[in-house]
Amino acid sequence: AQSVTQLDSQVPVFEEAPVELRCNYSSSVSVYLFWYVQYPNQGLQLLLKYLSGSTLVKGINGFEAEFNKSQTSFHLRKPSVHISDTAEYFCAVSDGKAAGNKLTFGGGTRVLVKP
Amino acid sequence: DVKVTQSSRYLVKRTGEKVFLECVQDMDHENMFWYRQDPGLGLRLIYFSYDVKMKEKGDIPEGYSVSREKKERFSLILESASTNQTSMYLCASRSVLSSGANVLTFGAGSRLTVL
């Protein structure tokens, strides 16, 4: 079975400061990792994904994440946040690439960007 | 713009009532999902449908059933609503062609309160 732990439930951060959201996973098989974002009163949308290749993945809106297999982590970072980055962020792991695979989500990290 | 539409944004029901949550997608996607979202628990998969008339239990199917008679519509049914089913319910869809990339398209959610 796979699981995802997001270590911080809430992260307050000042505008233009950097932010890092931590994500650790466990899985008995090769993993594919994802970050989704949920803006207020909206559904989730894909921010970035790691399927294979370079361990540093770049996503939308200036976010990036680094896959670290030895530490089973997939932390999300942004060097300078904007007010519009206020949202809830979800890390997720997939059990494979085959059709019918399912995502397991972490508990979410709520980011509040302060002016 | 592609869409997943959930028919009700807010519902208030009484204990014991039968509840229908409807989800429609206009992207001709084969896979559809129902998740519930609770603070600190992230998203948990209730049911998953590979294609029309096909369904599979997720991680928390107890107290729920689903129906997928047409490709574009996936309904979640609470046969006898209970207070512990008060939650945000998210519908999502995915093309089989992108199943490896796990690019799910989410609806905006249905917030159900059971009194």
Interface residues (C-beta under 8 A of the other chain):
Chain A: V4 Q6 S9 Y32 F34 Y36 N41 Q42 G43 L44 Q45 L46 K49 L51 F90 A92 S94 K97 A98 A99 G100 N101 K102 L103 T104 F105 G106 G107 G108
Chain B: V4 N31 Y35 P39 G40 L41 G42 L43 R44 L45 F48 Y50 E56 G58 L90 A92 V96 S99 G100 A101 N102 V103 L104 T105 F106 G107 A108 G109
